[in-house]
């Protein structure tokens, strides 16, 4: 009900609100009935979030689609901002106000930055939460909507397939409140390893997608992403030889991975089952840091320092000292000159997501 109220309170008034109930048992239909006729309510048999989003896509009449999940809120100017950004940047297929999942900033929509999200998007989803994103309907229809075979990460997959076809517009502006219920799909997906399975599927088809779009210069990066997904699988299964082999292939084909510590650590945080368990999180970071094929790179350095911090929090001082001692000479100093923006981004991302009760 709070999510619906935040939509009905938008300063931009030319919209239709479609509520897709994916077979819920929490009284959604009765709650929606309390609102007026501005809402189109569609209840369907439970088929998952991707199918629910596709129902909305097929029912929508507008040229722009904006998404809001039921645990999140829009601030009053959200629709004004994303619509203005797409109008100001007609070449953009998508507009996001929470790049890097950070809901902060006061940027004007007319100053939206247009960029090609590839190849970075092949490493990890930095576009942001669907509740901060708006797409052009025709662009989303052109890629066939969301992949209903994916239980999670259907948004990351759709953003990738859109990115093959055109640039995105980013507005650093706080227009939404991201909240997290205790029984959220995000938490369950991380706990059960659903994101790793999804990313393996997504990565596997990207080389062919890029060849079909004649973006041949990115095919090797996409192949590197496949090896990176295989490395994560090896890390989850405690297969250190396979981890080293797959990371070596990933960094050889996709060299940008060694310069994107935020995206790599984010992939470790979300994709690996048990990453919410402190000791397992330490193992993931430490093992990946030691196995990283370019020890002096920013990614290897950040992974080691993050692992050392995790070890200290668990009272394992000796482990932390060993990890820091393994840093190549000058690596930490070199990273330190650029570390403040990374630290600020991590802190802002953590503050951006609020937890709510189920």
Secondary structure, 3 states (H helix, E strand, C coil): CHHHHHHHCCCCCCCCEEEEEECCCCCHHHHHCCCCCCEEEEEECCCCHHHHHHHHHHHCCCCEEECCCCCCEECCCHHHHHHHHHHHCCCCCEEECCHHHCCCCECCHHHCEEECCCCHHHHCCCCCCHHHEEEEHHHHHHCCCCCCCCCCCHHHHHHHHHHCCCCEEECCECCEEEEEECCCHHHHHHHHCHHHHHHHHHHHHHHHHHHHCCCHHHHHHHHHHHHHHHHHHHHHCCCHHHHHHHHHHHHHHCHHHHHCHHHHHHHHHHHCCCCCCHHHHHHHHHHHHHHCCCCCCHHHHHHHHHHHHHHHHCCCHHHHHHHHHCCCCCHHHHHHHHHHHHHHHHHHHHHHEEEECC
